[in-house]
Amino acid sequence: MLLASITFRIFLLDLLLEYYGRMLVTNTYLKLKNDFPPYVVKAVYRLIPISFFISIIEILGVSILLPIINILLNPSIVYSNHILFYLYQFLKCNTVNQFFFYLLLGMTLIFILKNIGFFFLSRYQTDLSNKIAGKLLVSQYDIYLKKKYPFH
């Protein structure tokens, strides 16, 4: 009886989280679409795929650390792990040290690409925020100037 009660409570909690989570995403999307000018929404839509791509590169950079540490601790793992052995053969390595060097080189290139991507993404975000701030400033200034004289 206690287990059924706990299971039912977990089920209700999952339903509530799913409903309110979906509602939160929908409300955020509607606020973004309704409260901001179209050029802001379009710019945000352009930022999403770039951010996603850089996140994938970040995951690759972090995920390559584990095999490198594993090879450093136990070099014979290259021959027992199917993925590492396939990569070892694909790179046509003669020794495990050479394979380790190639993995370090690959990790370094991934981190360099990731940082270059982050640099351009942050630069794009900064330029975008400056453009948005400028357009909002001009539009607010126009509204202020078009008000009747007693307003001033």
Secondary structure, DSSP 8 states (H G I E B T S, - for coil): -HHHHHHHHHHHHHHHHHHHHHHHHHHHHHHHHHHS-HHHHHHHHHHHHHHHHHHHHHHHHHHTHHHHHHHHH-TTHHHHSHHHHHHHHHTT-SSHHHHHHHHHHHHHHHHHHHHHHHHHHHHHHHHHHHHHHHHHHHHHHHHHHTS-GGG-
